[in-house]
Structures are given as C-alpha cells and as structure tokens.
Amino acid sequence: MKNYIGEKYGRLKILNEVEKRNGHRRFHCSCECGETKEVYYYSLRKGSTKSCGCYNSEVTAERNRQNKKHGHWTNYKGSPTYNSWSAMKHRCLNPKMIHYKHYGGRGIKIYLEWINSFDSFLKYMGERPLGTSLDRIDVNGNYEPGNVKWSTSKEQRRNRRK
C-alpha cells in the first residue's frame, strides 16, 4: 500500500493514517491554519475536501463582505437588479447555459468593467424598475453603455432579431 504521509492536498497535509471506516482509508491531516482534521483519502484525491473548513469560512466571509458592500444580496436569491446582472453574465460567458448560443455563442460580449463589478453595472443602469428586464437596444450589439436599458416585456418583444 502506498504511503501518503507528507503529501499535500489543498491546504491539508497528511500526518498519519487512522483506522479505516467502511473499508475506506482515512488520514489525520494538518491544515495550513493550524487545525487538524480526519479525512477520507477519496475526499482528498477528488478535491472535495481542501481544508479543515477554514477555506469555506473565508469564502463565506468574503461573500458577505461583498454583499454588504452594495446591499443587493438578500439571501439565496439576489435583488432583481443583481439577478439581471448575473443572468447577463451567464448568457454571455457560460457555454453550458441553454441560451448561450443566442448570446455569447454568437459573439455578444459584456463591457469589461461590468463583468467583475456589480457596482459598476448598478452605477450605470440604476435599480431595475418593477416589471422590466435588461434589454439591448441593438439586438446584435454588446451589453455595454449606450446599448442597454430596462425594458418592459412588450418593448422586449418589439426588439427581436428577424
């Protein structure tokens, strides 16, 4: 059997092997933050366990800090404005999205400053008015200043590719 002692997976370093459970190898690991944790080897190998839990705490703290910054994250779902920004990014940047072929797949791009900054998007667009959604004035143009507005569904239906 291979000796894994000393190997590092994410923030965890294997210290020693502990008693198997359910036929699976387990290891006592030390985390970069100083904590220790027992982890199944398959969790280390797959990458599903990367730390003692400190990494998730840091990510959650950073997410909360960002959300407090602009005040647009209410819980699992964002505000209507935040959801529109997020959906725009998914349509243009995520090839796994069903409508990607109509947006990013045909070359529709997002103004670079908006990709990583909801604040920048919010500053330009303002709050999303009730009953509207994000619309491009030129349907073949990019999501960028001068080519986006909040539109009603009636306005959206009139502004389609032929």
MDTraj code that builds the backbone (N, CA, C; nanometers):
import mdtraj as md
import numpy as np

residues = "MET LYS ASN TYR ILE GLY GLU LYS TYR GLY ARG LEU LYS ILE LEU ASN GLU VAL GLU LYS ARG ASN GLY HIS ARG ARG PHE HIS CYS SER CYS GLU CYS GLY GLU THR LYS GLU VAL TYR TYR TYR SER LEU ARG LYS GLY SER THR LYS SER CYS GLY CYS TYR ASN SER GLU VAL THR ALA GLU ARG ASN ARG GLN ASN LYS LYS HIS GLY HIS TRP THR ASN TYR LYS GLY SER PRO THR TYR ASN SER TRP SER ALA MET LYS HIS ARG CYS LEU ASN PRO LYS MET ILE HIS TYR LYS HIS TYR GLY GLY ARG GLY ILE LYS ILE TYR LEU GLU TRP ILE ASN SER PHE ASP SER PHE LEU LYS TYR MET GLY GLU ARG PRO LEU GLY THR SER LEU ASP ARG ILE ASP VAL ASN GLY ASN TYR GLU PRO GLY ASN VAL LYS TRP SER THR SER LYS GLU GLN ARG ARG ASN ARG ARG LYS".split()
xyz = np.array([
    [0.0831, -0.1181, 0.0000],
    [0.0000, 0.0000, 0.0000],
    [0.0877, 0.1245, 0.0000],
    [0.0478, 0.2252, -0.0782],
    [0.1266, 0.3469, -0.0902],
    [0.1247, 0.4262, 0.0403],
    [0.2372, 0.4873, 0.0710],
    [0.2485, 0.5731, 0.1888],
    [0.2202, 0.7172, 0.1452],
    [0.1147, 0.7773, 0.1982],
    [0.0751, 0.9125, 0.1598],
    [0.1223, 1.0177, 0.2600],
    [0.1865, 0.9789, 0.3661],
    [0.2274, 1.0718, 0.4709],
    [0.3189, 1.1794, 0.4115],
    [0.2856, 1.3041, 0.4439],
    [0.3621, 1.4183, 0.3948],
    [0.3045, 1.4805, 0.2695],
    [0.2161, 1.4090, 0.1998],
    [0.1576, 1.4653, 0.0774],
    [0.0584, 1.5748, 0.1131],
    [0.0451, 1.6718, 0.0225],
    [-0.0409, 1.7863, 0.0461],
    [-0.1550, 1.7882, -0.0547],
    [-0.2740, 1.8128, -0.0049],
    [-0.3949, 1.8230, -0.0866],
    [-0.4649, 1.9515, -0.0457],
    [-0.4659, 2.0505, -0.1339],
    [-0.5232, 2.1802, -0.0979],
    [-0.4427, 2.2395, 0.0160],
    [-0.5123, 2.2693, 0.1258],
    [-0.4455, 2.3253, 0.2438],
    [-0.4082, 2.2172, 0.3451],
    [-0.4413, 2.0923, 0.3145],
    [-0.4192, 1.9823, 0.4090],
    [-0.2939, 1.9026, 0.3777],
    [-0.2202, 1.8692, 0.4829],
    [-0.1011, 1.7856, 0.4715],
    [-0.1263, 1.6601, 0.5552],
    [-0.1041, 1.5426, 0.4950],
    [-0.1292, 1.4157, 0.5637],
    [-0.0208, 1.3931, 0.6691],
    [-0.0677, 1.3691, 0.7933],
    [0.0242, 1.3421, 0.9039],
    [0.0418, 1.1923, 0.9260],
    [-0.0707, 1.1218, 0.9354],
    [-0.0646, 0.9770, 0.9551],
    [-0.1999, 0.9142, 0.9212],
    [-0.1966, 0.7831, 0.9002],
    [-0.3187, 0.7106, 0.8670],
    [-0.3886, 0.6694, 0.9958],
    [-0.5208, 0.6780, 0.9948],
    [-0.6001, 0.6322, 1.1091],
    [-0.6834, 0.5124, 1.0653],
    [-0.7543, 0.4545, 1.1578],
    [-0.8320, 0.3332, 1.1327],
    [-0.9300, 0.3508, 1.0162],
    [-0.9353, 0.2506, 0.9281],
    [-1.0285, 0.2544, 0.8156],
    [-1.1714, 0.2552, 0.8683],
    [-1.2592, 0.3156, 0.7906],
    [-1.4011, 0.3152, 0.8244],
    [-1.4760, 0.2810, 0.6968],
    [-1.5646, 0.1845, 0.7045],
    [-1.6411, 0.1389, 0.5877],
    [-1.5487, 0.0976, 0.4727],
    [-1.4330, 0.0463, 0.5061],
    [-1.3386, -0.0012, 0.4053],
    [-1.2601, 0.1073, 0.3355],
    [-1.2738, 0.2313, 0.3801],
    [-1.2056, 0.3432, 0.3164],
    [-1.0930, 0.3950, 0.4046],
    [-0.9815, 0.4285, 0.3423],
    [-0.8670, 0.4821, 0.4147],
    [-0.8967, 0.6229, 0.4641],
    [-0.8530, 0.6484, 0.5894],
    [-0.8689, 0.7812, 0.6485],
    [-0.7335, 0.8295, 0.6985],
    [-0.7159, 0.9602, 0.6937],
    [-0.5903, 1.0178, 0.7371],
    [-0.6130, 1.1335, 0.8328],
    [-0.5202, 1.1478, 0.9253],
    [-0.5152, 1.2608, 1.0150],
    [-0.4327, 1.3666, 0.9416],
    [-0.4899, 1.4850, 0.9194],
    [-0.4244, 1.5891, 0.8403],
    [-0.4123, 1.7185, 0.9195],
    [-0.3083, 1.7948, 0.8877],
    [-0.2956, 1.9283, 0.9457],
    [-0.3250, 2.0291, 0.8361],
    [-0.3954, 2.1344, 0.8754],
    [-0.4337, 2.2391, 0.7816],
    [-0.3340, 2.3545, 0.7935],
    [-0.3222, 2.4332, 0.6887],
    [-0.2332, 2.5486, 0.6895],
    [-0.2669, 2.6459, 0.8018],
    [-0.3936, 2.6476, 0.8453],
    [-0.4341, 2.7408, 0.9504],
    [-0.3955, 2.6906, 1.0894],
    [-0.3479, 2.5642, 1.0986],
    [-0.3050, 2.5102, 1.2275],
    [-0.3992, 2.4061, 1.2858],
    [-0.5196, 2.3958, 1.2333],
    [-0.6157, 2.2961, 1.2810],
    [-0.5818, 2.1589, 1.2245],
    [-0.6379, 2.0552, 1.2867],
    [-0.6223, 1.9195, 1.2347],
    [-0.7599, 1.8621, 1.2061],
    [-0.7621, 1.7618, 1.1180],
    [-0.8900, 1.7030, 1.0766],
    [-0.8643, 1.5634, 1.0228],
    [-0.9585, 1.4724, 1.0495],
    [-0.9535, 1.3385, 0.9895],
    [-1.0343, 1.3426, 0.8613],
    [-0.9733, 1.2886, 0.7544],
    [-1.0356, 1.2983, 0.6221],
    [-1.0198, 1.1660, 0.5478],
    [-1.1245, 1.1284, 0.4747],
    [-1.1147, 1.0116, 0.3876],
    [-1.0207, 1.0451, 0.2723],
    [-0.9408, 0.9475, 0.2313],
    [-0.8463, 0.9707, 0.1225],
    [-0.9185, 1.0071, -0.0073],
    [-1.0319, 0.9414, -0.0364],
    [-1.1017, 0.9707, -0.1616],
    [-1.1491, 1.1155, -0.1655],
    [-1.1800, 1.1753, -0.0499],
    [-1.2202, 1.3168, -0.0463],
    [-1.1024, 1.4076, -0.0779],
    [-0.9846, 1.3674, -0.0309],
    [-0.8641, 1.4443, -0.0621],
    [-0.8323, 1.4335, -0.2112],
    [-0.8352, 1.3116, -0.2617],
    [-0.7991, 1.2854, -0.4008],
    [-0.8943, 1.3564, -0.4973],
    [-1.0250, 1.3501, -0.4699],
    [-1.1252, 1.4152, -0.5552],
    [-1.1199, 1.5669, -0.5448],
    [-1.0669, 1.6161, -0.4316],
    [-1.0626, 1.7608, -0.4103],
    [-1.1868, 1.8145, -0.3440],
    [-1.2735, 1.7242, -0.2946],
    [-1.3941, 1.7726, -0.2278],
    [-1.3643, 1.8231, -0.0871],
    [-1.2516, 1.7822, -0.0287],
    [-1.2067, 1.8370, 0.0988],
    [-1.0703, 1.8990, 0.0749],
    [-1.0645, 2.0321, 0.0939],
    [-0.9408, 2.1051, 0.0660],
    [-0.8798, 2.1668, 0.1912],
    [-0.9602, 2.1729, 0.2982],
    [-0.9132, 2.2361, 0.4210],
    [-0.9931, 2.1790, 0.5384],
    [-0.9623, 2.2297, 0.6575],
    [-1.0335, 2.1864, 0.7776],
    [-1.1725, 2.2488, 0.7843],
    [-1.2000, 2.3393, 0.6956],
    [-1.3248, 2.4157, 0.6959],
    [-1.2959, 2.5645, 0.6924],
    [-1.1694, 2.5999, 0.7148],
    [-1.1316, 2.7413, 0.7179],
    [-1.1507, 2.8078, 0.5815],
    [-1.1272, 2.7342, 0.4741],
    [-1.1414, 2.7916, 0.3405],
    [-1.2860, 2.8350, 0.3165],
    [-1.3817, 2.7468, 0.3497],
    [-1.5229, 2.7811, 0.3311],
    [-1.5616, 2.9003, 0.4167],
    [-1.5083, 2.9082, 0.5383],
    [-1.5357, 3.0221, 0.6253],
    [-1.4845, 3.1512, 0.5635],
    [-1.3645, 3.1457, 0.5056],
    [-1.3071, 3.2647, 0.4424],
    [-1.3893, 3.3066, 0.3208],
    [-1.4312, 3.2094, 0.2401],
    [-1.5107, 3.2398, 0.1207],
    [-1.6437, 3.3013, 0.1624],
    [-1.7084, 3.2443, 0.2640],
    [-1.8359, 3.2969, 0.3122],
    [-1.8184, 3.4382, 0.3660],
    [-1.7122, 3.4613, 0.4427],
    [-1.6866, 3.5947, 0.4976],
    [-1.6654, 3.6960, 0.3861],
    [-1.5889, 3.6578, 0.2829],
    [-1.5642, 3.7478, 0.1702],
    [-1.6938, 3.7748, 0.0939],
    [-1.7744, 3.6713, 0.0734],
    [-1.9026, 3.6879, 0.0037],
    [-1.9921, 3.7828, 0.0825],
    [-1.9972, 3.7647, 0.2143],
    [-2.0796, 3.8535, 0.2974],
    [-2.0285, 3.9967, 0.2912],
    [-1.8951, 4.0131, 0.2905],
    [-1.8371, 4.1464, 0.2820],
    [-1.8766, 4.2126, 0.1500],
    [-1.8667, 4.1370, 0.0407],
    [-1.9033, 4.1902, -0.0903],
    [-2.0514, 4.2245, -0.0954],
    [-2.1347, 4.1368, -0.0401],
    [-2.2791, 4.1595, -0.0454],
    [-2.3204, 4.2807, 0.0362],
    [-2.2553, 4.3023, 0.1497],
    [-2.2859, 4.4193, 0.2311],
    [-2.2437, 4.5462, 0.1595],
    [-2.1411, 4.5345, 0.0758],
    [-2.0850, 4.6490, 0.0060],
    [-2.1903, 4.7189, -0.0795],
    [-2.2657, 4.6424, -0.1571],
    [-2.3658, 4.7059, -0.2430],
    [-2.5083, 4.6797, -0.1969],
    [-2.5272, 4.5923, -0.0976],
    [-2.6595, 4.5710, -0.0396],
    [-2.7590, 4.5039, -0.1299],
    [-2.7130, 4.4291, -0.2287],
    [-2.8052, 4.3685, -0.3239],
    [-2.8129, 4.2181, -0.3146],
    [-2.7694, 4.1625, -0.2062],
    [-2.7842, 4.0183, -0.1899],
    [-2.8723, 3.9969, -0.0691],
    [-2.9941, 3.9531, -0.0897],
    [-3.0890, 3.9446, 0.0193],
    [-3.0870, 3.8096, 0.0881],
    [-3.0620, 3.7046, 0.0171],
    [-3.0470, 3.5692, 0.0717],
    [-2.9964, 3.4829, -0.0429],
    [-3.0519, 3.3645, -0.0598],
    [-3.0102, 3.2775, -0.1705],
    [-3.0288, 3.3477, -0.3035],
    [-3.1353, 3.4234, -0.3173],
    [-3.1611, 3.4947, -0.4419],
    [-3.1219, 3.6404, -0.4242],
    [-3.0679, 3.6991, -0.5290],
    [-3.0291, 3.8390, -0.5230],
    [-3.1475, 3.9294, -0.5504],
    [-3.1236, 4.0575, -0.5444],
    [-3.2266, 4.1549, -0.5794],
    [-3.2552, 4.1422, -0.7295],
    [-3.3645, 4.1995, -0.7780],
    [-3.3926, 4.1930, -0.9214],
    [-3.2788, 4.2504, -1.0064],
    [-3.2165, 4.3578, -0.9605],
    [-3.1059, 4.4180, -1.0350],
    [-2.9862, 4.3241, -1.0384],
    [-2.9541, 4.2664, -0.9242],
    [-2.8409, 4.1733, -0.9154],
    [-2.8682, 4.0500, -1.0016],
    [-2.9910, 3.9993, -0.9969],
    [-3.0264, 3.8819, -1.0775],
    [-3.0127, 3.9104, -1.2272],
    [-3.0500, 4.0300, -1.2708],
    [-3.0357, 4.0660, -1.4127],
    [-2.8893, 4.0694, -1.4524],
    [-2.8056, 4.1276, -1.3673],
    [-2.6613, 4.1335, -1.3935],
    [-2.6031, 3.9932, -1.4026],
    [-2.6410, 3.9087, -1.3085],
    [-2.5907, 3.7714, -1.3043],
    [-2.6372, 3.6922, -1.4270],
    [-2.7630, 3.7067, -1.4643],
    [-2.8177, 3.6349, -1.5800],
    [-2.7487, 3.6789, -1.7087],
    [-2.7198, 3.8098, -1.7201],
    [-2.6477, 3.8612, -1.8376],
    [-2.5123, 3.7905, -1.8491],
    [-2.4434, 3.7793, -1.7380],
    [-2.3120, 3.7143, -1.7381],
    [-2.3239, 3.5668, -1.7779],
    [-2.4234, 3.4974, -1.7251],
    [-2.4421, 3.3557, -1.7591],
    [-2.4713, 3.3377, -1.9076],
    [-2.5585, 3.4220, -1.9632],
    [-2.5940, 3.4091, -2.1057],
    [-2.4740, 3.4291, -2.1969],
    [-2.3837, 3.5187, -2.1571],
    [-2.2711, 3.5528, -2.2451],
    [-2.1432, 3.4750, -2.2156],
    [-2.1275, 3.4272, -2.0940],
    [-1.9988, 3.3699, -2.0547],
    [-2.0012, 3.2202, -2.0260],
    [-2.1186, 3.1608, -2.0111],
    [-2.1268, 3.0203, -1.9708],
    [-2.1817, 2.9330, -2.0838],
    [-2.0936, 2.8620, -2.1549],
    [-2.1385, 2.7776, -2.2672],
    [-2.2367, 2.6676, -2.2263],
    [-2.2468, 2.6373, -2.0987],
    [-2.3393, 2.5330, -2.0531],
    [-2.4837, 2.5840, -2.0402],
    [-2.5017, 2.7151, -2.0450],
    [-2.6359, 2.7719, -2.0335],
    [-2.7142, 2.7475, -2.1621],
    [-2.8409, 2.7199, -2.1498],
    [-2.9244, 2.6826, -2.2639],
    [-2.9306, 2.7937, -2.3697],
    [-2.9304, 2.9200, -2.3285],
    [-2.9422, 3.0294, -2.4245],
    [-2.8081, 3.0886, -2.4658],
    [-2.6996, 3.0280, -2.4240],
    [-2.5659, 3.0781, -2.4578],
    [-2.5499, 3.0948, -2.6097],
    [-2.6046, 3.0013, -2.6864],
    [-2.5880, 3.0059, -2.8328],
    [-2.6452, 3.1346, -2.8929],
    [-2.7439, 3.1961, -2.8256],
    [-2.8052, 3.3191, -2.8753],
    [-2.7324, 3.4437, -2.8267],
    [-2.6390, 3.4282, -2.7364],
    [-2.5687, 3.5428, -2.6774],
    [-2.4174, 3.5262, -2.6964],
    [-2.3489, 3.4724, -2.5973],
    [-2.2041, 3.4529, -2.6075],
    [-2.1650, 3.3691, -2.7263],
    [-2.2477, 3.2714, -2.7607],
    [-2.2190, 3.1826, -2.8726],
    [-2.2200, 3.2515, -3.0074],
    [-2.2876, 3.3640, -3.0171],
    [-2.2868, 3.4379, -3.1439],
    [-2.2082, 3.5691, -3.1322],
    [-2.1274, 3.5774, -3.0259],
    [-2.0338, 3.6882, -3.0158],
    [-2.0765, 3.8075, -2.9324],
    [-2.1911, 3.7996, -2.8642],
    [-2.2343, 3.9106, -2.7791],
    [-2.1419, 3.9154, -2.6574],
    [-2.0853, 4.0307, -2.6326],
    [-1.9894, 4.0476, -2.5237],
    [-2.0460, 4.1399, -2.4167],
    [-1.9778, 4.1444, -2.3023],
    [-2.0159, 4.2311, -2.1912],
    [-1.9046, 4.3329, -2.1712],
    [-1.9425, 4.4569, -2.1489],
    [-1.8492, 4.5638, -2.1158],
    [-1.7593, 4.5144, -2.0029],
    [-1.6284, 4.5168, -2.0253],
    [-1.5306, 4.4567, -1.9356],
    [-1.5470, 4.5002, -1.7901],
    [-1.5742, 4.6263, -1.7672],
    [-1.5875, 4.6773, -1.6300],
    [-1.7071, 4.6147, -1.5574],
    [-1.8089, 4.5714, -1.6316],
    [-1.9276, 4.5130, -1.5695],
    [-1.9106, 4.3657, -1.5353],
    [-1.8196, 4.2972, -1.6010],
    [-1.8064, 4.1532, -1.5795],
    [-1.7763, 4.1215, -1.4328],
    [-1.6828, 4.1928, -1.3723],
    [-1.6450, 4.1636, -1.2345],
    [-1.6933, 4.2667, -1.1347],
    [-1.7737, 4.3619, -1.1783],
    [-1.8168, 4.4659, -1.0860],
    [-1.9662, 4.4941, -1.0978],
    [-2.0406, 4.4378, -1.0052],
    [-2.1828, 4.4692, -0.9988],
    [-2.2006, 4.6172, -0.9698],
    [-2.1145, 4.6736, -0.8851],
    [-2.1229, 4.8158, -0.8509],
    [-2.1171, 4.9043, -0.9752],
    [-2.0286, 4.8719, -1.0662],
    [-2.0138, 4.9495, -1.1893],
    [-2.1412, 4.9390, -1.2742],
    [-2.1938, 4.8168, -1.2851],
    [-2.3182, 4.7940, -1.3591],
    [-2.4322, 4.8745, -1.2957],
    [-2.4439, 4.8650, -1.1631],
    [-2.5504, 4.9344, -1.0894],
    [-2.5389, 5.0862, -1.1053],
    [-2.4177, 5.1369, -1.1005],
    [-2.3952, 5.2809, -1.1134],
    [-2.4451, 5.3317, -1.2486],
    [-2.4212, 5.2546, -1.3542],
    [-2.4647, 5.2957, -1.4875],
    [-2.6153, 5.2740, -1.5077],
    [-2.6642, 5.1558, -1.4704],
    [-2.8029, 5.1187, -1.5004],
    [-2.9039, 5.1701, -1.3989],
    [-2.8619, 5.1833, -1.2739],
    [-2.9570, 5.2165, -1.1679],
    [-3.0376, 5.0929, -1.1306],
    [-3.1254, 5.1093, -1.0320],
    [-3.2110, 4.9984, -0.9880],
    [-3.3041, 4.9554, -1.1004],
    [-3.3301, 4.8263, -1.1072],
    [-3.4223, 4.7733, -1.2080],
    [-3.5654, 4.8106, -1.1692],
    [-3.6364, 4.8855, -1.2527],
    [-3.7752, 4.9196, -1.2221],
    [-3.8653, 4.7953, -1.2262],
    [-3.9663, 4.7959, -1.1458],
    [-4.0617, 4.6851, -1.1397],
    [-4.1233, 4.6613, -1.2774],
    [-4.1302, 4.5348, -1.3195],
    [-4.1915, 4.4988, -1.4474],
    [-4.0994, 4.5131, -1.5667],
    [-3.9693, 4.5274, -1.5427],
    [-3.8764, 4.5404, -1.6538],
    [-3.7670, 4.4341, -1.6453],
    [-3.6907, 4.4239, -1.7533],
    [-3.5738, 4.3367, -1.7569],
    [-3.4683, 4.4036, -1.8442],
    [-3.3491, 4.3487, -1.8404],
    [-3.2372, 4.4058, -1.9147],
    [-3.2546, 4.3810, -2.0644],
    [-3.2363, 4.4850, -2.1434],
    [-3.2565, 4.4766, -2.2874],
    [-3.1422, 4.5488, -2.3587],
    [-3.1013, 4.4952, -2.4739],
    [-3.0037, 4.5630, -2.5590],
    [-3.0789, 4.6403, -2.6657],
    [-3.0450, 4.7643, -2.6842],
    [-3.1109, 4.8491, -2.7832],
    [-3.0863, 4.7930, -2.9227],
    [-2.9609, 4.7655, -2.9546],
    [-2.9260, 4.6976, -3.0796],
    [-2.9107, 4.5498, -3.0436],
    [-3.0018, 4.4665, -3.0908],
    [-3.0014, 4.3245, -3.0515],
    [-2.8764, 4.2501, -3.0954],
    [-2.8031, 4.3073, -3.1895],
    [-2.6778, 4.2450, -3.2326],
    [-2.5558, 4.3075, -3.1647],
    [-2.5806, 4.4059, -3.0799],
    [-2.4726, 4.4749, -3.0101],
    [-2.4418, 4.4095, -2.8764],
    [-2.3393, 4.4598, -2.8131],
    [-2.2942, 4.4058, -2.6846],
    [-2.3703, 4.4668, -2.5674],
    [-2.3533, 4.4055, -2.4515],
    [-2.4019, 4.4632, -2.3270],
    [-2.2974, 4.5663, -2.2861],
    [-2.3244, 4.6932, -2.3179],
    [-2.2283, 4.7985, -2.2904],
    [-2.3023, 4.9310, -2.2755],
    [-2.2364, 5.0292, -2.2141],
    [-2.3016, 5.1595, -2.2006],
    [-2.3477, 5.2117, -2.3358],
    [-2.4676, 5.2669, -2.3379],
    [-2.5242, 5.3183, -2.4617],
    [-2.6061, 5.2169, -2.5394],
    [-2.5954, 5.0892, -2.5048],
    [-2.6718, 4.9865, -2.5771],
    [-2.7590, 4.9013, -2.4849],
    [-2.7784, 4.9441, -2.3599],
    [-2.8625, 4.8679, -2.2679],
    [-2.9627, 4.9595, -2.1993],
    [-3.0761, 4.9022, -2.1661],
    [-3.1795, 4.9764, -2.0936],
    [-3.2712, 4.8774, -2.0239],
    [-3.3513, 4.9271, -1.9334],
    [-3.4543, 4.8455, -1.8683],
    [-3.5785, 4.8563, -1.9555],
    [-3.6336, 4.7420, -1.9986],
    [-3.7499, 4.7418, -2.0881],
    [-3.8598, 4.6531, -2.0328],
    [-3.9826, 4.6878, -2.0687],
    [-4.0960, 4.6020, -2.0344],
    [-4.0964, 4.4827, -2.1302],
    [-4.1751, 4.3816, -2.0995],
    [-4.1803, 4.2649, -2.1883],
    [-4.2376, 4.3037, -2.3250],
    [-4.3277, 4.4017, -2.3288],
    [-4.3832, 4.4485, -2.4566],
    [-4.2725, 4.5118, -2.5415],
    [-4.1894, 4.5946, -2.4797],
    [-4.0773, 4.6557, -2.5519],
    [-3.9782, 4.5487, -2.5979],
    [-3.9556, 4.4507, -2.5137],
    [-3.8625, 4.3417, -2.5475],
    [-3.9130, 4.2653, -2.6708],
    [-4.0416, 4.2370, -2.6757],
    [-4.0986, 4.1622, -2.7895],
    [-4.0818, 4.2385, -2.9208],
    [-4.0863, 4.3727, -2.9164],
    [-4.0677, 4.4522, -3.0376],
    [-3.9214, 4.4582, -3.0815],
    [-3.8308, 4.4285, -2.9905],
    [-3.6870, 4.4431, -3.0169],
    [-3.6224, 4.3049, -3.0326],
    [-3.6575, 4.2344, -3.1391],
    [-3.6056, 4.0994, -3.1624],
    [-3.5311, 4.0912, -3.2934],
    [-3.4421, 3.9904, -3.3020],
    [-3.3766, 3.9636, -3.4296],
    [-3.4793, 3.9082, -3.5256],
    [-3.4627, 3.9394, -3.6501],
    [-3.5543, 3.8839, -3.7513],
    [-3.4957, 3.7549, -3.8045],
])
top = md.Topology()
chain = top.add_chain()
for i, resn in enumerate(residues, 1):
    res = top.add_residue(resn, chain, resSeq=i)
    for name in ("N", "CA", "C"):
        top.add_atom(name, md.element.get_by_symbol(name[0]), res)
traj = md.Trajectory(xyz[None], top)
